Amino acid sequence: MDTPLHFCTMAATVTWLYAERLAHTPQRCYAVNGRRHFAFSDVRKLITEVALQPSFDRLFPKLVKPTHNSFITALLRMVA
């Protein structure tokens, strides 16, 4: 029942952990005079840019559907 809340909280936590490990302050998307702090949306934009790079697939490879169905194969072995 609370799963959407847990997921959102986890995503926000991971985003701020990523921001904490940055070597420099991210550039503000919407600069405001007198403010030097960055916002959640600035960090989210950085994560999106990193995730869209071609090298990102090395960390999280795309799942490839197997060419054979192992369940069907197991059933056919039992029948044979």
C-alpha positions as CSV (number, residue, x, y, z in Angstrom):
1,M,0.0,0.0,0.0
2,D,2.9,2.4,0.8
3,T,5.0,1.1,-2.1
4,P,4.7,4.3,-4.2
5,L,5.8,6.4,-1.2
6,H,8.7,4.0,-0.5
7,F,9.8,4.1,-4.2
8,C,9.7,7.9,-4.3
9,T,11.6,8.2,-1.0
10,M,14.2,5.8,-2.3
11,A,14.6,7.7,-5.5
12,A,15.0,11.0,-3.7
13,T,17.6,9.4,-1.4
14,V,19.6,7.9,-4.2
15,T,19.5,11.3,-6.0
16,W,20.9,13.2,-3.0
17,L,23.5,10.5,-2.4
18,Y,24.7,11.0,-6.0
19,A,24.7,14.8,-5.4
20,E,26.8,14.4,-2.2
21,R,29.5,12.6,-4.2
22,L,29.8,15.2,-6.9
23,A,33.2,16.9,-7.1
24,H,31.6,20.3,-8.0
25,T,28.2,22.0,-7.6
26,P,26.0,21.4,-10.6
27,Q,25.0,24.2,-12.8
28,R,21.6,25.7,-12.0
29,C,18.9,25.1,-14.6
30,Y,17.0,28.1,-13.3
31,A,19.4,30.5,-11.7
32,V,18.1,32.8,-9.0
33,N,19.9,35.9,-7.9
34,G,21.6,35.6,-4.5
35,R,21.3,31.8,-4.3
36,R,24.4,29.6,-4.7
37,H,22.7,26.3,-3.8
38,F,21.5,23.8,-6.4
39,A,18.1,22.1,-6.5
40,F,16.8,18.6,-6.8
41,S,16.0,19.2,-10.5
42,D,19.6,20.1,-11.2
43,V,20.9,16.8,-9.9
44,R,18.1,14.9,-11.6
45,K,19.2,16.6,-14.9
46,L,22.8,15.5,-14.3
47,I,21.7,11.9,-13.7
48,T,19.6,11.9,-16.9
49,E,22.6,13.2,-18.9
50,V,24.8,10.4,-17.5
51,A,22.2,7.7,-18.2
52,L,21.8,8.8,-21.8
53,Q,25.5,8.3,-22.6
54,P,26.4,5.3,-24.7
55,S,28.8,4.0,-22.0
56,F,26.0,3.7,-19.4
57,D,25.0,0.3,-20.9
58,R,28.2,-1.2,-19.6
59,L,27.0,-0.6,-16.0
60,F,23.5,-1.7,-16.7
61,P,23.3,-3.9,-19.7
62,K,20.0,-4.2,-21.5
63,L,18.3,-7.5,-20.8
64,V,18.2,-9.7,-23.8
65,K,15.3,-12.2,-24.2
66,P,16.7,-15.7,-24.4
67,T,16.2,-17.4,-27.8
68,H,14.8,-20.5,-26.1
69,N,12.3,-21.0,-23.4
70,S,14.1,-22.9,-20.6
71,F,10.7,-24.0,-19.1
72,I,9.6,-25.5,-22.3
73,T,13.0,-27.1,-22.8
74,A,12.8,-28.7,-19.3
75,L,9.3,-30.1,-20.1
76,L,10.4,-31.5,-23.4
77,R,13.3,-33.3,-21.7
78,M,10.9,-34.8,-19.1
79,V,8.6,-36.1,-21.9
80,A,11.4,-37.5,-24.1
